Amino acid sequence: MRANRQEIFHDDEDTLRFLETLNKIKTMSAIKVYGWCLMGNHVHLLLGEGKGDISITMKRVGVGFVWW
């Protein structure tokens, strides 16, 4: 996820909320999360596909986090 080089994670609460969102979607979509690296302005994820299209899963993660 990238937001025009703007900061996504301002503090630990933001980081934890993203990981909670990822975990919720992981359970719902049955994706495998092999690794992650949360940077200030973007995210690296190493995922294995689960149920459904990976692009829809990533959209759910992004929208779920932004909604917060």
C-alpha positions in Angstrom: 0.0 0.0 0.0 1.3 3.4 -0.9 -0.3 6.8 -0.3 1.6 9.3 -2.5 4.6 9.1 -0.2 2.4 10.3 2.7 2.8 8.8 6.1 0.4 5.9 6.7 1.4 4.9 10.2 1.7 7.8 12.5 2.1 5.8 15.7 2.0 2.3 17.2 -1.8 2.4 17.4 -2.0 2.8 13.6 0.5 -0.1 13.1 -1.5 -2.4 15.5 -4.8 -1.4 13.8 -3.4 -2.4 10.4 -2.2 -5.8 11.7 -5.6 -6.4 13.4 -7.3 -5.6 10.0 -4.9 -7.9 8.2 -5.6 -10.7 10.7 -9.3 -10.2 10.3 -9.2 -10.4 6.5 -6.7 -13.3 6.7 -9.2 -15.3 8.7 -12.1 -14.3 6.4 -10.2 -15.0 3.1 -8.1 -17.9 4.3 -4.9 -16.2 2.9 -1.6 -17.2 4.3 0.6 -14.4 5.7 4.2 -15.4 5.4 5.7 -12.0 6.3 5.3 -8.3 6.4 7.2 -5.1 6.7 5.3 -2.0 7.7 7.2 1.1 6.7 6.1 4.7 7.5 4.6 5.3 4.1 4.0 1.8 2.6 3.7 -1.9 3.3 5.4 -5.0 2.0 3.4 -8.2 2.4 4.3 -11.8 1.5 1.0 -13.6 1.0 -0.3 -16.9 -0.3 -3.7 -16.9 -2.0 -6.7 -18.2 -0.1 -10.3 -18.1 -1.1 -11.0 -15.6 -3.8 -9.0 -13.2 -5.8 -5.9 -11.7 -4.1 -6.8 -8.2 -5.5 -10.1 -8.3 -3.7 -8.5 -9.5 -0.5 -6.0 -6.6 -0.7 -8.8 -4.1 -1.4 -10.5 -5.4 1.8 -7.4 -4.9 3.8 -6.9 -1.4 2.5 -10.5 -0.3 2.8 -10.7 -1.9 6.3 -7.7 0.1 7.5 -8.7 3.4 5.9 -12.2 3.1 7.3 -10.7 3.2 10.8 
